[in-house]
Amino acid sequence: MVEMRARPGLRNLITDVPGLKVGQAHDARTRTGVTVILPDERAVCAVDVRGGAPGTRETDALAPENLVEAVDAVVLSGGSVYGLSAADGVVAWLGAQGRGYGLIPGVPPSPVVPAAILFDMANGGDKAWGEDPPYRALGREAAESAAAEFALGTAGAGYGAMAGALKGGTGSASIVAGDGYTVGAIVAVNAWGSVTAPGGRTFWAAPYEIDGEFGGVGSAGLMAEPEAWGLAKRPDATRNTTIACVATDAALTPAQAKRLAVMAQDGLARAIRPAHAPFDGDIVFALSTDRKPLEGLADFTLARLGSLAADTLARAVARGVHEATAWPHADVRCWRDLPA
């Protein structure tokens, strides 16, 4: 039995997983943004969709029975259906560097870039873009800026997000297991449900917090009466979605990566109440950078990684809202505005 001692990585970001970088870009006037998860080399990828209103690109290609077993990037974007074009900018940028899936000599490779979008169209930003939405350019800008360090809160795909009645944002976290496997998560929190318990500042994810990473309030304020959802959105505010990616350096097959994504979805349910509603498009991607083989009982190790991924994603949700700040010249409530 492995000694279960685990700690966050050096940065407490998804980029603690070896072989990953993240780039972000936003448009303050439009109140939207894009996040790109960029592996150094093509990476095994899977996806799990739980929300009732998803918006995606290239997710069918990720099924384990299909031809493509690896991707060149994953894109998370605001902008609803317009935001799917962020992946176009990333594809063009990758293709210009000769990166992508290719079999025929002399034919340009085809970068495989799955994407998911959230709805930030009603946040007061200027969406009068006519036939030129900003997302293709934002996608390329985000890819070009990819690095080990990146901002949390009002940044990237979470720039225009709202988490229930609070300002949402981009969150990330990591964990390194005692036997060396690393798991990371990144999320754009734009949920219909609330990330805090009613009547205070306590995050639903409080039991999973490490070293005060999202305020250190503790879990004493947790309560869960039926339908007591706290700062959820109004019943008529039904355009939402939380989109995320988890990653590990463990070498996974496409089917194993799918199980990792399935288990990681529990992190959203631990951090948001309610989650996976008919009008949420909740989606979790899972990436493997193939740096460390599964050792011992592979299914047991995979189960451990899935549990770590769920906890890490829950922490990332809380970190994204904890770090979120209001847009310039906007009257929007943030977590830090709640009474202590």
N, C-alpha and C positions, 0 to 999 in steps of 0.2 A: 504494500500500500504506500502511495506517495505521501510524504509529509506535506500537508496542505498549508504551506506558508507562501503567501503571495503579496506583492506590493506593486504600486504603480511604477511605471517606467520613469526614466529620467525626466521626460517632458510632461508626463501624464496626458499624452495626446496619442491619437491613432498612429502617428508617425514614429512612435516607439517600436512599432512592428518593423523589423528590418526589411528594407526594400520598398518602402512607401514614402511618397511625398504628397502634400496637399497644397493646392493653390486656390485662391479666392479672389473675387472681384465683385464690386457692387456699383449701383447707380443711385446716388442719394436723391436725385430729383424724382426718379421713378419709384424709389423705395423698393428695390428688389436686388437680387444678387445671385451668384453662382458659386458653387464649390466643386472642385475637381479632385478626385482621389486618383493619384497617378503612380502606378507601380513602376519600378525601375525596369522590370522585364514583364512580359505577358504573364498574367496571373489567372489561376482557376477562379471562377466566379459562379455564384448562384444567387437566387433571389426568392424571397417569400413575401407574398402580398396578402395582407389581412384586412385592409380598409375597404369600404364599399364603394369608393369613388377614386380609384387609382388613375394616375397618368404616367405612362411609361414609354420607353423606347428600347428595343432590342432584348426585352426580357424573355420572349419565347425562345430565342437562340440559346439561352442559358440552361434549358432543360437537359438533364444528363444524357438523354438518349440522342441528342442532336449533335451535329458535326463539330461546332465550335466548343472547345474545352477551355479557352482562356480569353481574357479581355485585355485591352490596352489602357483603359481608363474607366472610371465610373463618374457620372455627373449627377449632382443634385442641384436643382434650380428652383427659383421662384418663377412666377409668371404664368402659372397654369399652362394651357396648351402651347402658348407662345414660348414658354421656357424650354420646351423640348428642343428648340433650335440651338440652344447652348451647346448641345452635343455636336452640331454641325461644325462649329468653330473648333472644337477639340479634335474632331476627325480630320479636318483640314490641316491643323497644326501638326498632328501626328503623322499624317500621310506625307507631308512635305519633308519629314525627317526619315521617311522610308520605314516607318513603324506600322505594323498591322499584320493581318492574316493574309498570306499569299502563297500560291502554288505554281503560278504560271510565270516563267521567266519573261521579263520585259513588260509585264503588266503591273501597274501600281498596286501595292498592297492595300488591303481594306481594313482600316482600324476598326476594331469592335469596341463600341463605347455605349454600354447600356446607360440609361438615364431615368430619373424620376423627378416629378415636379410637385410643387405645392401651390396652393392658391393664396396669393398675396395681392390680388387685384383691387380689393376694396379698402386698402389701408391709407388712402388719401394722397398717394403719389401720383405724379403726372403720367398717365398711361396713354396719352394722345400721341402715339408713335406712328400712326398711319400704317404704311406698308414696310416700315423699317424698325421692328422691335429690337431692343438692344442686346438680345441674348446671345446671338452668334458671336458678337464682339466680346461680350463678357466671358463667354466660354473660352475663347482664345486667350484673353487676358489672364484668366484664372490659370489655365494650363501653363502659360509662360512664366507665371510667378510661383510655380510649385516649389515647395521647400519643406524642410523639417519643422519649422516653426510657423504658426499661423494664429490669427486672432480668433477669440471666442466671443460669443454674445451677438451684437448687432453687426454681423459680418457674413460675407458669403451668401449661401442659399438662405440662411436665417435672417438676412438683413431686414426683409420686409415682414417677418413672421410675427404672429401673435400666439401666445400659449394660453388658451382660454382668454380670460380678461386681462392678462398680463402681457407685457412685451416678451415675445419669444426670441429665439436666436439660435446660433450654431454652438453646439457643445461637443466636447470630445473628452475621452478618458482612456486610460490603459491599465493593464495589469500584467505582471510577470509572475508566472507560477514558480513554485519551488524547484521544479525540474527544468526550468528555463524556457518553457513555451511563453510567448507573448501574445496577448489579445488586446486589440484596441477597438474603439468605436468612435464614430462621428455622426452627428445627427442635426438636422434642421427642424426645430420644434415649432410647429404651427398647429397645435392640437386644438380640437374643439373642447376636450376635457380640461380639467384643472391639474396643474402640477403640484399644488399645495393643498393641504388639508384645510377644511373650513375654519375660519376665524383667526388665522395667524399666518406665520411665515414658514411653517414646517413643510418641507418637501415630502411628497409621498415616497421618494427615494431615500429618505433619511436613514433607514437601517443599513444602507449600502455605502454610506459616505465614508471616505478615508481621509484622515488628517485635515478635517475642516475644509475640504475642497469646494464646498458650496455653502459656506456660511457657518457651519458648525453649530446649527441651532439644536440638533439632536432630534430624537423621535418622540419625546414626551407629548408633543401636541398632536400626534396622530389619532384620528378617529375615523370611523367609517360607517356611520349610520346609513341605512338604505336611502339612496338618491340624494345624499348630502354631498354634493360635488364641489362645493366651495366656488372658486373663481373660474368656473366653466363659462363658455360663451353662451349668449342668449339662444333660446330655441330657434330663432330665425337666422342666426349667424351660422349657416350650415355649409360653409366652403372652407375647408381646412387642410389637413394632412401633415403627418410627421414622417419624414423620409430619412433613412439612415444607412450606414454601411458599417459592418464589423469586419475585422481582419485578424489574421493570425499568421505567424511564421511557420506553423505546422504544415506539413505536406498533406494536402487533402485531395481526394478525388472530387469530381463534380457532385456526386451523390452525397459525399460527406460534407462538402461545403453547403449543400442544400439543407442538411440536418442542422448545421451550425446556424444558418439563417433562421430556420424554424424555431430553434431554441432561443435565439437572440430576441425574437419578437416578444418574449415574455418580459424583457426589460422595459418595453413600452407600457405593458400592463402594470408593471411595478411602479412606474414613475408618473403615469397619467391616468386620471379617473374621470369619466370612462375613456377607454381606448377602443380603436377598431370599430368606430361607429359607422353607420351607413353613409355618412357624408364626410368621413375621413378617408384618405387614400393611403393609409399607412403601409410602408414598404421598407423592407430591410434587405440589403445586399450583403453577401459574405464573400470575402476575398482570402485566398491563400497565396502567400509569397514563396512557399515551398523551400524554406531554409532549414527545416528540422523534421526528420521523419517521425511518424507516429511510432512510439515505442511501447513495448509491453502489450497489453490487451488494447488493441486499437479502438474498439467500441467504447471501452471505459474511458480512454483518454479523450475521445471525441465528446463523450458525455460531460467530462470535466470542462473541456473547452467551451461547450455550449452553455454550461452554467456560468462560467466566467464571462462569456459574451453577454448574457442577459444582465448580469449585475453591472458590467461595465457600461452597457448601453443605458441602463437606468441612471447611473452616475452622470453620464454624458448629457442626458436630458436635463437634469437638475443644474449642471454646470452651465449649459447654454442659457437657461433662464436667469440664473444667478448673475451671470456676467452681462446680460443684456442692458442696454441703455436706450433712452428715447431717441428718436430721429431728431435732427435739427429742427427747431421751431415747432415741435409737435408736443401736444398734451397727451401723453400716453403713460399709463401706469406701469411701473417696473417693480420687480421683486423687492428692490431696496427701498421702495416707497411704502411697503407694508409696515404696519405697526410692529415693533419688536415684542 
